[in-house]
């Protein structure tokens, strides 16, 4: 067994043991915590949407560039034909 696989196995087993041996926390979550979690989720969704948009734009311009006459056109350059 390689060292990375061994480390992964130990990490997963440790996490499983921690999840199965929980105790009551008696913790307090104020209303701002819910708002903060909502902001984190919204930022993650918008960031993922932007990453997909940029990736799709690169794929689109790759194929447009592949089949166009002017091979130097890119997403930031205008085609003056």
Z-matrix of the N, CA and C atoms (Angstrom, degrees):
N
C 1 1.453
C 2 1.524 1 108.04
N 3 1.335 2 116.64 1 128.06
C 4 1.455 3 121.51 2 -178.21
C 5 1.517 4 112.02 3 -71.76
N 6 1.337 5 117.49 4 162.90
C 7 1.464 6 120.23 5 -177.25
C 8 1.523 7 113.21 6 -65.93
N 9 1.322 8 117.94 7 -33.23
C 10 1.469 9 119.72 8 -179.95
C 11 1.522 10 110.21 9 -71.93
N 12 1.324 11 117.31 10 -41.37
C 13 1.452 12 120.83 11 179.12
C 14 1.533 13 109.96 12 -65.40
N 15 1.333 14 116.59 13 -37.77
C 16 1.460 15 121.26 14 178.66
C 17 1.526 16 110.28 15 -65.23
N 18 1.339 17 116.97 16 -43.76
C 19 1.459 18 121.38 17 178.81
C 20 1.526 19 110.84 18 -64.33
N 21 1.323 20 117.64 19 -40.76
C 22 1.464 21 121.40 20 178.19
C 23 1.522 22 110.53 21 -63.32
N 24 1.323 23 117.07 22 -42.90
C 25 1.458 24 121.06 23 179.35
C 26 1.520 25 110.88 24 -63.25
N 27 1.325 26 117.19 25 -44.52
C 28 1.467 27 121.05 26 179.18
C 29 1.520 28 110.30 27 -62.98
N 30 1.333 29 117.29 28 -42.18
C 31 1.467 30 120.97 29 -179.92
C 32 1.524 31 111.06 30 -63.80
N 33 1.323 32 117.39 31 -45.25
C 34 1.466 33 120.07 32 -179.96
C 35 1.519 34 111.65 33 -65.34
N 36 1.319 35 117.60 34 -41.66
C 37 1.468 36 120.18 35 178.19
C 38 1.523 37 111.46 36 -65.45
N 39 1.321 38 117.51 37 -40.26
C 40 1.472 39 120.70 38 177.95
C 41 1.524 40 110.45 39 -63.04
N 42 1.324 41 116.66 40 -43.51
C 43 1.457 42 120.14 41 178.22
C 44 1.516 43 112.53 42 -63.39
N 45 1.332 44 116.50 43 -39.95
C 46 1.458 45 120.55 44 178.39
C 47 1.525 46 111.05 45 -65.05
N 48 1.312 47 117.35 46 -41.35
C 49 1.470 48 121.25 47 178.47
C 50 1.526 49 109.65 48 -63.90
N 51 1.331 50 117.61 49 -42.51
C 52 1.462 51 120.08 50 178.94
C 53 1.527 52 111.66 51 -64.62
N 54 1.327 53 117.72 52 -38.94
C 55 1.465 54 120.30 53 179.25
C 56 1.522 55 112.11 54 -67.58
N 57 1.327 56 117.06 55 -35.84
C 58 1.458 57 120.16 56 -177.04
C 59 1.531 58 113.30 57 -83.41
N 60 1.314 59 118.37 58 -16.07
C 61 1.465 60 120.82 59 -178.47
C 62 1.528 61 110.81 60 -114.07
N 63 1.313 62 116.89 61 56.34
C 64 1.454 63 120.67 62 -178.05
C 65 1.516 64 110.85 63 -88.89
N 66 1.332 65 115.43 64 160.41
C 67 1.454 66 122.85 65 173.83
C 68 1.517 67 108.11 66 -129.68
N 69 1.319 68 116.78 67 162.30
C 70 1.457 69 119.87 68 177.35
C 71 1.530 70 109.41 69 -64.92
N 72 1.328 71 115.95 70 137.18
C 73 1.462 72 119.71 71 -175.71
C 74 1.521 73 112.22 72 -93.53
N 75 1.338 74 118.25 73 -28.67
C 76 1.459 75 122.56 74 -175.42
C 77 1.534 76 110.35 75 52.31
N 78 1.302 77 116.40 76 45.39
C 79 1.459 78 121.96 77 -177.43
C 80 1.521 79 110.09 78 -97.33
N 81 1.301 80 115.66 79 160.37
C 82 1.457 81 122.83 80 179.67
C 83 1.523 82 109.18 81 -114.91
N 84 1.313 83 116.43 82 129.37
C 85 1.460 84 121.80 83 174.09
C 86 1.521 85 107.54 84 -113.31
N 87 1.322 86 116.59 85 116.59
C 88 1.454 87 119.11 86 178.33
C 89 1.529 88 110.24 87 -80.06
N 90 1.327 89 117.81 88 166.75
C 91 1.467 90 120.28 89 -177.40
C 92 1.526 91 113.87 90 -59.98
N 93 1.310 92 118.46 91 -28.26
C 94 1.463 93 120.65 92 -179.52
C 95 1.527 94 111.48 93 -66.91
N 96 1.334 95 117.27 94 -25.09
C 97 1.465 96 120.31 95 179.75
C 98 1.520 97 110.48 96 -64.48
N 99 1.321 98 117.59 97 -42.61
C 100 1.460 99 121.26 98 177.84
C 101 1.520 100 111.34 99 -62.98
N 102 1.317 101 116.46 100 -40.34
C 103 1.458 102 120.86 101 177.83
C 104 1.528 103 110.72 102 -64.62
N 105 1.318 104 116.90 103 -40.21
C 106 1.463 105 121.22 104 179.13
C 107 1.527 106 111.04 105 -65.37
N 108 1.323 107 116.89 106 -43.16
C 109 1.465 108 120.50 107 178.17
C 110 1.517 109 110.13 108 -63.36
N 111 1.326 110 117.43 109 -40.93
C 112 1.464 111 121.60 110 177.38
C 113 1.530 112 110.53 111 -61.02
N 114 1.331 113 117.57 112 -42.60
C 115 1.462 114 121.23 113 178.80
C 116 1.526 115 110.94 114 -64.01
N 117 1.331 116 117.33 115 -39.92
C 118 1.457 117 120.80 116 178.46
C 119 1.528 118 111.04 117 -63.55
N 120 1.327 119 116.96 118 -44.15
C 121 1.462 120 120.54 119 179.15
C 122 1.526 121 111.15 120 -64.83
N 123 1.319 122 116.72 121 -42.59
C 124 1.458 123 120.76 122 179.25
C 125 1.527 124 111.05 123 -63.95
N 126 1.333 125 117.39 124 -42.52
C 127 1.461 126 120.79 125 178.50
C 128 1.528 127 110.99 126 -64.84
N 129 1.332 128 116.92 127 -38.69
C 130 1.468 129 120.01 128 178.77
C 131 1.523 130 110.61 129 -65.64
N 132 1.327 131 117.62 130 -42.24
C 133 1.462 132 121.02 131 178.94
C 134 1.529 133 111.75 132 -65.14
N 135 1.325 134 116.85 133 -43.67
C 136 1.463 135 119.68 134 179.65
C 137 1.525 136 111.01 135 -68.30
N 138 1.317 137 117.54 136 -37.03
C 139 1.458 138 120.52 137 176.52
C 140 1.515 139 111.81 138 -64.39
N 141 1.329 140 116.28 139 -41.40
C 142 1.464 141 120.15 140 177.85
C 143 1.526 142 110.41 141 -65.88
N 144 1.324 143 117.32 142 -39.86
C 145 1.471 144 120.38 143 178.45
C 146 1.526 145 110.75 144 -63.61
N 147 1.332 146 117.45 145 -40.33
C 148 1.458 147 120.38 146 178.48
C 149 1.528 148 110.76 147 -66.30
N 150 1.328 149 117.31 148 -40.06
C 151 1.467 150 120.44 149 178.59
C 152 1.525 151 110.95 150 -62.86
N 153 1.334 152 116.94 151 -41.04
C 154 1.466 153 120.71 152 178.35
C 155 1.527 154 110.19 153 -66.16
N 156 1.332 155 116.71 154 -40.56
C 157 1.464 156 120.12 155 179.47
C 158 1.526 157 110.93 156 -62.66
N 159 1.321 158 117.54 157 -44.85
C 160 1.464 159 120.97 158 179.68
C 161 1.520 160 110.36 159 -65.45
N 162 1.328 161 117.39 160 -42.94
C 163 1.459 162 120.91 161 178.55
C 164 1.520 163 110.61 162 -61.55
N 165 1.324 164 117.16 163 -46.06
C 166 1.464 165 120.69 164 -179.26
C 167 1.525 166 110.89 165 -64.32
N 168 1.339 167 117.09 166 -38.13
C 169 1.457 168 120.61 167 177.78
C 170 1.522 169 110.60 168 -62.83
N 171 1.325 170 117.26 169 -41.25
C 172 1.465 171 120.41 170 177.98
C 173 1.525 172 111.39 171 -64.72
N 174 1.325 173 117.18 172 -40.57
C 175 1.468 174 120.74 173 178.26
C 176 1.524 175 110.08 174 -64.83
N 177 1.326 176 116.32 175 -43.62
C 178 1.465 177 121.09 176 -179.48
C 179 1.524 178 111.18 177 -61.96
N 180 1.314 179 117.55 178 -46.96
C 181 1.464 180 120.45 179 -179.43
C 182 1.522 181 111.99 180 -70.37
N 183 1.317 182 118.07 181 -28.36
C 184 1.459 183 120.34 182 174.75
C 185 1.527 184 110.18 183 -61.45
N 186 1.351 185 115.99 184 -48.18
C 187 1.463 186 119.15 185 -179.22
C 188 1.518 187 112.09 186 -71.86
N 189 1.332 188 117.87 187 -35.50
C 190 1.466 189 119.67 188 175.74
C 191 1.523 190 110.38 189 -63.90
N 192 1.312 191 116.76 190 -40.77
C 193 1.454 192 122.18 191 179.64
C 194 1.527 193 110.88 192 -68.93
N 195 1.306 194 116.82 193 -33.13
C 196 1.451 195 121.95 194 -179.15
C 197 1.529 196 111.34 195 -66.03
N 198 1.335 197 116.09 196 -36.97
C 199 1.452 198 120.85 197 -175.74
C 200 1.529 199 114.08 198 -104.27
N 201 1.323 200 118.86 199 7.32
C 202 1.464 201 120.07 200 -178.30
C 203 1.521 202 111.33 201 -97.66
N 204 1.345 203 115.64 202 165.29
C 205 1.464 204 121.47 203 177.88
C 206 1.531 205 110.22 204 -73.53
N 207 1.318 206 115.73 205 -45.00
C 208 1.461 207 121.91 206 -178.23
C 209 1.527 208 108.88 207 -87.23
N 210 1.304 209 118.30 208 104.26
C 211 1.466 210 122.54 209 -174.55
C 212 1.521 211 113.09 210 -80.81
N 213 1.335 212 118.95 211 -3.53
C 214 1.454 213 121.25 212 -177.90
C 215 1.518 214 112.57 213 -96.02
N 216 1.329 215 118.75 214 -3.26
C 217 1.460 216 121.34 215 -178.45
C 218 1.516 217 109.70 216 -72.93
N 219 1.303 218 115.97 217 138.49
C 220 1.452 219 121.54 218 178.87
C 221 1.508 220 110.33 219 -135.99
N 222 1.318 221 118.25 220 -175.29
C 223 1.462 222 119.99 221 -177.62
C 224 1.528 223 112.75 222 -65.55
N 225 1.347 224 118.35 223 -24.23
C 226 1.458 225 120.97 224 -178.29
C 227 1.516 226 113.28 225 -102.24
N 228 1.323 227 117.18 226 0.36
C 229 1.467 228 120.68 227 -177.89
C 230 1.518 229 109.43 228 -113.35
N 231 1.344 230 114.36 229 146.60
C 232 1.462 231 118.88 230 178.44
C 233 1.513 232 109.91 231 -93.73
N 234 1.323 233 115.89 232 148.37
C 235 1.449 234 121.91 233 177.21
C 236 1.524 235 107.18 234 -95.02
N 237 1.324 236 118.82 235 116.15
C 238 1.462 237 122.76 236 -174.85
C 239 1.521 238 113.36 237 -95.31
N 240 1.317 239 119.46 238 26.50
C 241 1.474 240 122.05 239 178.48
C 242 1.505 241 110.79 240 -80.61
